[in-house]
Amino acid sequence: MYPPPATSTVQLSSDPEKKKVDLICDTMRAAMENINPHRYCLSILTSHVKKTTPELEIVLQKVHELQDVNELYDHSLGTYDFDLVLMVAEKSQKDPKEYLPFLNTLKKMETNYQRFTIDKYLKRYEKAIGHLSKCGPEYFPECLNLIKDKNLYNEALKLYPPDSQQYKDISIAYGEHLLQEHLQEPAGLVFARCGAHEKALGAFLACGSWQQALCVAAQLHLTKDQLAGLGRTLAGKLAEQRKHSDAATVLEQYAQDYEEAILLLLEGAAWEEALRLVHKYNRPDIIETNVKPSILEAQKNYMAFLDSQTATFSRHKKRLLVVRELKEQAQQVNLDDEAPHGQESDLFSETSSIMSGSDMSGKYSHSNSRISAYVSCFFGPLTMPWVYGESTSKRSSKNRRKAERKKHSLKEGSPLEDLALLEALSEVIQSTEKLKDEIHHILKMLFLFEFDEQGRELQKAFEDTLQLMERSLPEIWTLSPQQSSAIPVLGPNSTANSIMASYQQQKTSVPVPG
């Protein structure tokens, strides 16, 4: 019939079935080599391996031609098969002095330590500690050093039972590593989990996690005096962080010092909680000596702050109108043809959005009206129901954008002075609006202790400041005649969001008004 392929140099088996397999492999390989040896490289190698007597040496020779010798040697070493390693090394023409001593040393080792050594040599450190963990406790110090050196704490903790000493030692090393990275709370949790309570207490103290610190302290069975000292230390740290209510809780419950707790609450303007402790411990004298003076002092501070805000707002607003007038005059004589409308438009989006939470344009929620009616029973009706609007704490994304935005100079005559003034005005409005809850609480205290004159004075000052800002909105953020005639963006039923929506619909930037 047909002669066998001329390229076949291997003697075929006498078994007919095996002879067919070898014939098919040789025929297919010859065809693939003629068509495209690079494209069918893997199939060609497979045709050598699938023969009844695998032609492994030929396969290795071809692989050597395609792959870096050293990389192929490392891969074969990673199989832990020394026969394969020797075969690869011999075909690679490597000097036996380079690999035989190393391989002979490996063969003398215990299996797990042998594989650890190979994986460490190949820089497969996660596998390496897995093998080393099986070698017995006498090898644990070496394992721990590698864990620390390569930062393999999480992987290593999976290798030992939680109740073992090795698990605790790794956890302590992990916690100390976290402390070096200034991650005190995670370090405290790691220490607490493995039962290293003293180290956990130090970590929680460092980060001010007072609840966790006190939980750990309970497990250390501290004496009453030690617990009181710990409470004072925690309270001091919390007070430094302006967490007066938390500090007061620690002082009262763990240091049994309710008087100092009351003073901290007054310092943090937590009036109602301070009164609760006053009456809990039957100390009405503290009301006269500390509570009332603290409330009156706070009222004076709020009055001074509002006066400062009003003066700053009026000054910036007046200067903004002057700058805009000068810019308009310059435009009329073609001296300023490239006004930065786009930047002012971005700033409008930022500054107008700070009003959306408080609904300054007149679209008030029922809850705001209810709060306003509640407060009005103290010193008369509030005409600004948006004072108690939505908190600004939900504007984190806007605040981030604001922080990223390049600050402009307020120096008179600077190129973008008008934008800097808009930024300054928005900051004044935002900081004033944030006072609403604080003003609400102190008004209740002023009413409770019959400081009616001071209460009316503060309420009027706050209301006047807010009214000034609301009246100024159309002057500060304005629309062109075309926009205002097209869509009624301002008015009693408008909001900051509706204003911005109308701007986007018009697809125009905010002009620099005169």
C-alpha positions as CSV (number, residue, x, y, z in Angstrom):
1,M,0.0,0.0,0.0
2,Y,1.7,3.1,1.3
3,P,5.2,3.3,2.9
4,P,5.5,4.6,6.4
5,P,6.4,8.3,6.9
6,A,10.1,8.9,6.2
7,T,10.4,11.2,9.2
8,S,9.7,8.4,11.7
9,T,13.0,7.1,13.1
10,V,11.4,5.3,16.1
11,Q,10.9,1.5,15.9
12,L,7.2,0.8,16.1
13,S,5.7,-1.8,18.5
14,S,4.8,-5.3,17.2
15,D,1.4,-4.9,18.8
16,P,-1.1,-3.9,16.0
17,E,-3.1,-1.6,18.2
18,K,0.0,0.1,19.6
19,K,1.5,0.3,16.1
20,K,-1.6,2.2,15.0
21,V,-1.3,4.7,17.8
22,D,2.4,5.3,16.9
23,L,1.6,5.6,13.2
24,I,-1.2,8.1,13.8
25,C,1.0,10.2,16.1
26,D,3.9,10.3,13.6
27,T,1.6,11.0,10.7
28,M,-0.2,13.8,12.5
29,R,3.0,15.3,13.7
30,A,4.5,15.3,10.2
31,A,1.5,17.0,8.8
32,M,1.5,19.7,11.5
33,E,5.2,20.3,11.2
34,N,4.7,20.9,7.4
35,I,1.7,23.2,7.9
36,N,2.7,25.5,10.8
37,P,5.1,24.1,13.5
38,H,4.7,27.2,15.7
39,R,0.9,27.2,15.7
40,Y,0.7,23.5,16.4
41,C,3.7,23.4,18.9
42,L,1.7,22.0,21.8
43,S,0.0,19.4,19.6
44,I,3.4,18.3,18.2
45,L,4.8,17.9,21.7
46,T,1.7,15.9,22.6
47,S,2.2,13.5,19.7
48,H,5.6,12.6,21.1
49,V,4.3,12.0,24.6
50,K,1.2,9.9,23.6
51,K,3.3,7.3,21.7
52,T,3.4,3.8,23.3
53,T,7.0,4.6,24.3
54,P,6.9,8.3,25.1
55,E,9.7,10.3,23.4
56,L,10.4,12.4,26.5
57,E,14.0,13.3,25.5
58,I,12.8,14.7,22.2
59,V,10.1,16.7,24.0
60,L,12.6,18.1,26.4
61,Q,14.9,19.1,23.6
62,K,12.1,20.9,21.8
63,V,11.0,22.6,25.1
64,H,14.6,23.8,25.6
65,E,14.5,25.4,22.2
66,L,11.4,27.4,23.2
67,Q,12.0,28.2,26.9
68,D,14.8,29.7,28.9
69,V,17.0,26.9,30.4
70,N,17.2,28.2,33.9
71,E,13.4,28.9,34.0
72,L,12.7,25.4,32.8
73,Y,15.1,24.0,35.5
74,D,13.3,25.9,38.2
75,H,9.9,24.7,37.1
76,S,11.1,21.1,37.1
77,L,12.6,21.6,40.5
78,G,9.2,22.9,41.7
79,T,7.6,19.5,40.9
80,Y,9.9,17.9,43.6
81,D,10.6,15.1,41.0
82,F,14.4,14.7,41.0
83,D,14.5,12.3,38.0
84,L,12.8,15.1,36.0
85,V,15.1,17.7,37.3
86,L,18.2,15.6,36.3
87,M,16.8,15.0,32.9
88,V,16.2,18.7,32.4
89,A,19.5,19.6,33.8
90,E,21.4,17.2,31.5
91,K,19.5,18.4,28.4
92,S,20.2,22.0,29.3
93,Q,24.0,21.5,29.1
94,K,24.3,23.0,32.6
95,D,27.6,22.2,34.4
96,P,26.9,19.3,36.9
97,K,28.9,21.2,39.5
98,E,26.2,23.8,39.5
99,Y,23.3,21.5,40.4
100,L,24.5,18.1,41.6
101,P,25.7,19.2,45.1
102,F,22.4,21.1,45.7
103,L,20.3,18.2,44.5
104,N,22.3,15.7,46.6
105,T,21.8,17.9,49.7
106,L,18.1,18.0,49.0
107,K,17.8,14.2,48.7
108,K,19.2,13.8,52.2
109,M,16.5,16.0,53.8
110,E,13.2,14.9,55.4
111,T,10.4,15.3,52.8
112,N,8.6,18.4,54.2
113,Y,11.9,20.2,55.0
114,Q,13.2,19.3,51.6
115,R,10.1,20.8,49.9
116,F,10.4,23.9,52.2
117,T,14.0,24.4,51.0
118,I,13.0,24.0,47.4
119,D,10.1,26.5,47.7
120,K,12.2,29.0,49.6
121,Y,14.8,28.7,46.9
122,L,12.1,29.3,44.3
123,K,10.7,32.2,46.4
124,R,7.4,30.5,46.8
125,Y,7.3,31.6,50.4
126,E,3.6,30.8,51.1
127,K,4.1,27.2,50.1
128,A,7.4,27.1,52.0
129,I,5.9,28.0,55.4
130,G,3.1,25.4,54.7
131,H,5.7,22.6,54.4
132,L,7.8,24.0,57.3
133,S,4.8,24.0,59.6
134,K,4.6,20.2,59.1
135,C,8.2,19.6,60.2
136,G,7.6,19.8,64.0
137,P,7.8,22.4,66.7
138,E,11.6,22.5,66.7
139,Y,11.4,24.2,63.3
140,F,8.9,26.8,64.4
141,P,11.5,29.6,65.2
142,E,12.8,29.3,61.6
143,C,9.2,29.4,60.3
144,L,8.3,32.5,62.4
145,N,11.4,34.4,61.2
146,L,10.3,33.7,57.6
147,I,6.8,34.8,58.4
148,K,8.0,38.1,59.8
149,D,10.5,38.7,57.0
150,K,8.0,38.1,54.2
151,N,4.9,39.5,56.0
152,L,3.0,36.2,55.8
153,Y,0.9,36.6,59.0
154,N,-2.5,36.0,57.6
155,E,-1.3,32.9,55.6
156,A,0.5,31.5,58.6
157,L,-2.4,31.8,61.0
158,K,-4.3,29.4,58.8
159,L,-1.7,26.7,59.4
160,Y,-2.1,26.3,63.2
161,P,-5.1,25.7,65.4
162,P,-6.3,28.8,67.4
163,D,-5.5,27.2,70.7
164,S,-1.9,26.4,69.9
165,Q,1.1,28.3,71.2
166,Q,2.3,28.8,67.7
167,Y,-0.9,30.6,66.8
168,K,-0.5,32.9,69.7
169,D,3.2,33.6,68.9
170,I,2.3,34.4,65.3
171,S,-0.6,36.6,66.4
172,I,1.6,38.6,68.8
173,A,4.2,39.1,66.0
174,Y,1.3,40.2,63.7
175,G,0.0,42.7,66.3
176,E,3.4,44.2,66.8
177,H,3.8,44.6,63.1
178,L,0.5,46.4,62.9
179,L,1.6,48.7,65.7
180,Q,4.7,49.6,63.7
181,E,2.3,50.5,60.9
182,H,0.4,52.8,63.3
183,L,-2.7,50.5,63.0
184,Q,-3.4,50.4,66.7
185,E,-7.1,49.2,66.7
186,P,-6.5,46.3,64.3
187,A,-3.4,45.4,66.5
188,G,-5.5,45.5,69.6
189,L,-8.1,43.1,68.0
190,V,-5.4,40.7,67.0
191,F,-3.9,40.7,70.5
192,A,-7.3,40.3,72.1
193,R,-8.2,37.4,69.8
194,C,-5.1,35.4,70.9
195,G,-5.5,36.2,74.6
196,A,-2.6,38.7,74.9
197,H,-4.8,41.1,76.9
198,E,-2.1,43.4,78.3
199,K,-0.8,44.1,74.8
200,A,-4.4,44.6,73.6
201,L,-5.1,47.1,76.3
202,G,-2.0,49.1,75.3
203,A,-3.1,49.2,71.7
204,F,-6.7,50.2,72.5
205,L,-5.5,52.9,74.8
206,A,-3.2,54.3,72.0
207,C,-6.1,54.6,69.6
208,G,-8.8,55.7,72.1
209,S,-11.0,52.7,71.6
210,W,-12.4,53.0,75.1
211,Q,-15.1,50.4,74.9
212,Q,-12.6,47.7,73.8
213,A,-10.0,48.9,76.3
214,L,-12.5,48.5,79.2
215,C,-13.6,45.1,77.9
216,V,-10.0,43.9,77.9
217,A,-9.5,45.5,81.4
218,A,-12.3,43.4,82.8
219,Q,-10.5,40.2,81.6
220,L,-7.3,41.3,83.3
221,H,-9.2,41.5,86.6
222,L,-7.8,45.0,87.5
223,T,-8.3,46.3,91.0
224,K,-10.8,49.1,91.7
225,D,-8.0,51.7,91.9
226,Q,-6.3,50.4,88.7
227,L,-9.7,50.5,86.9
228,A,-10.3,54.1,88.1
229,G,-6.8,55.1,86.9
230,L,-7.5,53.5,83.5
231,G,-10.8,55.4,83.3
232,R,-9.1,58.7,83.9
233,T,-6.5,58.0,81.3
234,L,-9.1,57.1,78.8
235,A,-11.2,60.1,79.7
236,G,-8.2,62.4,79.1
237,K,-7.6,61.0,75.7
238,L,-11.3,61.2,74.8
239,A,-11.5,64.8,75.9
240,E,-8.5,65.7,73.8
241,Q,-10.4,64.2,70.8
242,R,-13.4,66.4,71.7
243,K,-15.5,63.3,72.7
244,H,-16.8,64.8,75.9
245,S,-19.8,62.6,76.2
246,D,-17.7,59.4,76.0
247,A,-15.2,60.8,78.4
248,A,-17.9,61.7,80.9
249,T,-19.4,58.2,80.7
250,V,-16.0,56.7,81.5
251,L,-15.4,59.0,84.4
252,E,-18.8,58.4,85.9
253,Q,-19.0,54.6,85.5
254,Y,-15.4,53.6,86.0
255,A,-13.7,56.4,88.0
256,Q,-16.8,57.2,90.1
257,D,-16.1,60.9,89.5
258,Y,-19.5,62.3,88.5
259,E,-18.5,65.9,89.2
260,E,-15.6,65.8,86.7
261,A,-18.0,64.1,84.3
262,I,-20.5,66.9,84.6
263,L,-17.8,69.5,83.9
264,L,-16.8,67.6,80.7
265,L,-20.4,67.5,79.6
266,L,-20.7,71.2,80.1
267,E,-17.5,71.8,78.2
268,G,-18.9,69.7,75.3
269,A,-22.3,71.5,75.4
270,A,-24.1,68.3,76.4
271,W,-26.4,70.3,78.6
272,E,-29.2,67.7,79.0
273,E,-26.9,64.9,79.9
274,A,-25.1,67.2,82.4
275,L,-28.5,67.9,84.0
276,R,-29.3,64.3,84.2
277,L,-26.2,63.6,86.2
278,V,-26.8,66.6,88.4
279,H,-30.2,65.3,89.4
280,K,-29.1,61.6,89.5
281,Y,-26.6,62.5,92.3
282,N,-28.9,65.1,93.9
283,R,-26.5,68.0,93.4
284,P,-28.7,71.0,92.6
285,D,-25.9,73.3,93.8
286,I,-23.9,72.5,90.6
287,I,-26.6,74.1,88.6
288,E,-25.9,77.5,90.1
289,T,-22.1,77.1,90.3
290,N,-21.4,75.5,86.9
291,V,-24.4,74.8,84.7
292,K,-25.9,78.3,84.4
293,P,-22.6,80.1,84.0
294,S,-21.6,77.6,81.3
295,I,-24.8,78.2,79.4
296,L,-24.5,82.0,79.6
297,E,-20.9,81.8,78.5
298,A,-21.9,79.7,75.5
299,Q,-24.6,82.2,74.6
300,K,-22.0,85.0,74.6
301,N,-19.7,82.9,72.4
302,Y,-22.5,82.2,69.9
303,M,-23.4,85.9,69.8
304,A,-19.8,86.8,69.1
305,F,-19.5,84.1,66.4
306,L,-22.7,85.3,64.7
307,D,-21.5,88.9,64.7
308,S,-18.2,87.8,63.1
309,Q,-20.0,85.7,60.5
310,T,-22.4,88.5,59.6
311,A,-19.5,91.0,59.3
312,T,-17.4,88.6,57.2
313,F,-20.4,87.8,54.9
314,S,-21.3,91.4,54.4
315,R,-17.7,92.4,53.6
316,H,-17.3,89.6,51.1
317,K,-20.6,90.2,49.4
318,K,-19.9,94.0,49.1
319,R,-16.5,93.3,47.6
320,L,-18.0,90.7,45.2
321,L,-20.4,93.2,43.8
322,V,-17.6,95.7,43.3
323,V,-15.4,93.1,41.5
324,R,-18.3,92.1,39.2
325,E,-18.9,95.7,38.3
326,L,-15.3,96.3,37.5
327,K,-15.2,93.2,35.4
328,E,-18.3,94.2,33.5
329,Q,-16.7,97.6,32.8
330,A,-13.6,95.9,31.6
331,Q,-15.6,93.7,29.3
332,Q,-17.4,96.7,27.8
333,V,-14.1,98.1,26.7
334,N,-12.9,94.7,25.5
335,L,-10.2,94.4,28.1
336,D,-11.5,91.2,29.5
337,D,-12.9,89.0,26.7
338,E,-12.1,85.7,28.4
339,A,-13.9,85.7,31.6
340,P,-13.6,82.3,33.4
341,H,-17.3,81.4,33.0
342,G,-16.6,77.7,33.2
343,Q,-14.8,77.9,36.5
344,E,-17.5,80.1,38.0
345,S,-20.1,77.6,36.8
346,D,-18.3,74.8,38.7
347,L,-18.2,77.0,41.7
348,F,-21.9,77.7,41.5
349,S,-22.6,74.0,41.4
350,E,-20.5,73.6,44.6
351,T,-21.7,76.6,46.6
352,S,-25.3,76.4,45.6
353,S,-25.4,72.7,46.6
354,I,-24.7,73.6,50.2
355,M,-28.1,75.1,50.4
356,S,-30.0,72.0,49.2
357,G,-29.9,70.3,52.6
358,S,-31.6,73.2,54.4
359,D,-34.1,74.1,51.7
360,M,-33.3,77.8,51.9
361,S,-35.6,78.8,49.1
362,G,-38.8,78.0,50.9
363,K,-39.7,74.4,50.2
364,Y,-39.8,73.2,53.8
365,S,-40.5,69.7,55.1
366,H,-43.2,68.9,57.7
367,S,-40.5,67.8,60.2
368,N,-38.7,71.2,59.9
369,S,-41.9,73.0,60.5
370,R,-42.7,70.9,63.5
371,I,-39.3,71.6,65.1
372,S,-39.7,75.3,64.3
373,A,-43.1,75.3,66.0
374,Y,-41.6,73.5,69.0
375,V,-38.8,76.0,69.5
376,S,-41.1,79.0,68.9
377,C,-42.8,78.4,72.2
378,F,-39.7,79.6,73.9
379,F,-39.0,83.1,72.5
380,G,-41.6,83.6,69.8
381,P,-42.1,82.3,66.3
382,L,-39.2,81.6,63.9
383,T,-39.7,83.0,60.5
384,M,-36.9,80.8,59.1
385,P,-38.1,77.2,59.3
386,W,-35.2,76.0,57.3
387,V,-32.9,76.6,60.3
388,Y,-33.5,73.1,61.5
389,G,-33.2,71.4,58.1
390,E,-31.3,68.4,57.0
391,S,-27.8,67.9,58.4
392,T,-24.8,68.7,56.3
393,S,-23.0,65.6,57.3
394,K,-24.3,63.8,54.2
395,R,-22.3,66.0,51.9
396,S,-19.0,64.2,52.2
397,S,-18.6,63.8,48.5
398,K,-19.2,67.5,47.9
399,N,-16.7,68.3,50.7
400,R,-14.1,66.1,49.1
401,R,-14.6,67.9,45.8
402,K,-14.3,71.2,47.6
403,A,-11.0,70.2,49.2
404,E,-9.6,69.1,45.9
405,R,-10.6,72.3,44.2
406,K,-7.8,74.8,43.8
407,K,-8.1,77.6,46.2
408,H,-8.2,81.1,44.8
409,S,-6.7,84.2,46.3
410,L,-8.9,86.8,48.2
411,K,-6.2,89.4,47.6
412,E,-7.8,92.5,46.0
413,G,-7.1,92.7,42.3
414,S,-6.2,89.0,41.8
415,P,-7.4,87.5,38.5
416,L,-9.9,85.2,40.1
417,E,-10.9,87.3,43.1
418,D,-14.6,86.9,42.4
419,L,-14.3,83.1,42.5
420,A,-12.4,83.3,45.8
421,L,-15.1,85.5,47.2
422,L,-17.7,83.0,46.2
423,E,-15.8,80.3,47.9
424,A,-15.5,82.4,51.1
425,L,-19.2,83.2,51.0
426,S,-20.1,79.6,50.7
427,E,-17.9,78.6,53.6
428,V,-19.5,81.3,55.8
429,I,-23.0,80.1,54.9
430,Q,-22.1,76.5,55.5
431,S,-20.4,77.1,58.9
432,T,-23.4,79.2,60.0
433,E,-25.9,76.6,58.9
434,K,-24.1,73.9,60.9
435,L,-25.0,75.8,64.1
436,K,-28.7,75.0,63.9
437,D,-28.6,72.0,66.2
438,E,-26.3,73.6,68.7
439,I,-28.5,76.8,68.7
440,H,-31.6,74.6,69.2
441,H,-30.1,72.9,72.3
442,I,-28.9,76.0,74.0
443,L,-32.2,77.8,73.3
444,K,-34.0,75.1,75.3
445,M,-31.6,75.5,78.2
446,L,-32.0,79.3,78.2
447,F,-35.7,78.9,78.2
448,L,-35.5,76.3,81.0
449,F,-33.5,78.5,83.3
450,E,-35.6,81.6,82.5
451,F,-32.8,83.4,80.6
452,D,-35.4,84.9,78.3
453,E,-33.6,88.0,77.4
454,Q,-30.4,86.1,76.4
455,G,-32.6,83.5,74.5
456,R,-34.4,86.1,72.5
457,E,-31.2,87.9,71.7
458,L,-29.5,84.7,70.4
459,Q,-32.6,83.6,68.5
460,K,-32.9,87.0,66.8
461,A,-29.2,87.2,66.0
462,F,-29.3,83.8,64.4
463,E,-32.4,84.5,62.5
464,D,-31.1,87.9,61.3
465,T,-27.9,86.2,60.0
466,L,-29.8,83.6,58.1
467,Q,-32.2,86.1,56.7
468,L,-29.3,88.2,55.5
469,M,-27.8,85.2,53.7
470,E,-31.1,84.2,52.1
471,R,-31.8,87.7,50.9
472,S,-28.3,87.8,49.4
473,L,-28.7,84.6,47.4
474,P,-30.1,86.2,44.2
475,E,-27.4,88.8,44.3
476,I,-24.6,86.3,44.7
477,W,-25.8,83.5,42.4
478,T,-27.8,85.0,39.6
479,L,-29.2,83.9,36.2
480,S,-29.1,85.7,32.9
481,P,-32.3,87.3,31.7
482,Q,-32.7,84.6,29.0
483,Q,-32.5,81.8,31.6
484,S,-34.8,83.5,34.1
485,S,-37.4,84.1,31.5
486,A,-37.2,80.6,30.1
487,I,-37.5,78.7,33.4
488,P,-38.7,80.1,36.8
489,V,-35.7,78.8,38.7
490,L,-36.1,81.1,41.6
491,G,-39.1,81.6,43.8
492,P,-41.0,80.3,46.8
493,N,-41.2,76.7,45.4
494,S,-37.7,76.4,44.2
495,T,-34.8,74.5,45.7
496,A,-31.1,74.4,45.0
497,N,-31.5,71.1,43.1
498,S,-34.2,72.7,40.9
499,I,-32.0,75.7,40.2
500,M,-29.1,73.4,39.2
501,A,-31.4,71.3,37.0
502,S,-32.5,74.4,35.1
503,Y,-28.9,75.3,34.5
504,Q,-28.1,71.9,33.1
505,Q,-31.2,72.1,30.8
506,Q,-30.1,75.4,29.4
507,K,-26.5,73.9,28.9
508,T,-25.0,77.2,29.7
509,S,-22.5,78.4,32.2
510,V,-23.2,80.9,35.0
511,P,-22.3,84.4,33.6
512,V,-20.4,86.9,35.5
513,P,-23.2,89.3,36.4
514,G,-22.8,93.0,36.8
